[in-house]
Amino acid sequence: MKAFRIINFFTPLLLVLMLASCEKEKDYIYEVNPVNVQQGGSTKNNAKSTVEFVTIAWADLFGTQIPQQELVKLNTVYSAFGDKKLIEDRILLNLLNKPGIQVPAATNVNGDTLKFIQNTYKKLYNRSPDAFEQYYMKEQIRLNTAISATVIWYALMSADEYRYY
């Protein structure tokens, strides 16, 4: 009998608590402003021709105009080969291994790293690096102190952005 009274006492109390605790779920509407996301060099949409690519690469590396004989030789090699990305890579490596290139010294890379990165981007891409590019390059140089300016220039010159203006 005592158990029956406890059940009679707690059952209505439980029902009242259950009914009082139920609420209709609120619908929240989140509005997001449209954001146009682009890479820094994504506005470049004109591909350099073979002659432009070779001429500009030579000028960036040597600071002079490419001799006509050298241009004809590199243009012939470029035109004769089927895989354009591979031959561009080979041409860049060939140019970077020639004596007389004007790539900054290692002291510039490990000294004022931020200035080196900014100057390199302006020289090769005709723009300033964005914050992420600066951070990433600075961290790569910091973590790998043996990295040379030539390797950094090769990486940037072999990127797709270098092929466009």
N, C-alpha and C positions, 0 to 999 in steps of 0.2 A: 504494500500500500504506500509505503514511504517512497519507493522508487517511482510509483505512478505519479505522486505529487511533484517529484523533482522533474519528471518528464513534462508534466503539465505546466510547470513554472518556466522551464527553460525553452520549451517549444515556441511559445508566443514571443519570448524575448529574442530568440534566434531569428524568427521570421521578421520582426521589426528591424533588427540590425541588418539583415540581408536586404530588405526593401529600402532601407535608408542609405545603404552604402552603394546602391546601384545608381549610376549616372550615365547619361547619354555621352558617348565619346565625342569630343570636340574635333571638328575638321580644321586643320591648319592649312593655310595656303601660303606657300613660299614663292615669292617672285624673285627672279634673278635677272639682273640687267645683262643685256647681250654684250659680250666682250669679244673683240676681234683679236685672235691670237695669231701672230706671225713670227717667223724666225727673222733675225736681223737681216740676213741676206736674201730673204725670200722675195723681195721686190725686184730683184735682178732677173729679167726674163729673156735677155738677148744673149744667145750663145756666141762665144768668140769663134771666129773662123780659125782654120789651121794656121794661117799666116799671123793673125792677131795673137793667137795663143803663144806661138813660138817667139814672136817679136816682143810681146809684153813680158814673158818669162825671162828672156834675155835681158831686157832693160831693167827688170826688177832685181836681177842677180848681179849684173855687171855695171849697171848705171850708164851704159852707153847704147848706141844703136847697134843692132846686130849686123855684122858684115854680110854683104849680099851672097857671097859664096857659102857661108855658113847657113843662111836662111834657105837657100836652094837645097842644100844637102839635107837639112832637117825636114823641110817640106816634102822632099822626095821620100824620105824614110817614113814620114807620117802617112803620106798618101798610099804608099805601097803595102802598108800593113793593115790587116783586117780588123784586129781588135784595137780600137782607138784608145780605150782607157789604159790598156797595157803599154802601148807605144808612148802615150803621154807620160806615164810613169817612168818609162825608160829614158825619155828625153829629159825629164826633170832630174833624174838621178845623174845622167850624163853631165848636165849643166852644173849641178851642185858639186860634182867632183872635179870640175875644171879649175885650174889656178886662176886667181884674179877675181873671184866672186866677192861681192861686198855685203856679206852677211855679218851682223854685229858679233863682236867677240864674246867669249864665254863670260867675261866679267860683267858685261851688260845684262846677260841672262840672269846670273846669280846676284848681281848688285841691285840695281833698281828694276826689279822684275816687272812692276806695274807699268813703268815707262816703256820698257822693252816690248811688252804685250801691246800697248796702245800704238806704238810706232810701227810694229809689225803689221797689225791689222789695217792701219791707215795706208801703209805702203802696198800691201797685197790685195786688200779688199776695198780700198777707198772708203772706209767707214771706221767708226770707233767701235770697239768691242762692247757688247752689252755686259751687264753686271755678272751674269752667269758665266759668260765666256771668260771674263777677267778672273773670276774665282776659280774656274776649272783649270785654266792654263797656269795660274799662280800655284795652285795645289799640285799639279803635275810636275812643275819645276821644283817645288819645295820637296816633294816626295822622292824625286829622282834627280839628285844633284849632278849626276853624270850626263844628263841630257844636254845636247849642244844646240846652239842656235840653228845650225844647219838641219838638224833633225826636226826642229819645230817649223822651220821654213818649209821643209819637204812636206810635212804633214798638212800645213795650211795650203800649200800650192797644189797638192794632189787632191784637195777637197773639191767637191762639185761647185761650190760657190766661186772658186777661182776661175772656172770655165765660163762664167757669165759676167756680164756688165750691165 
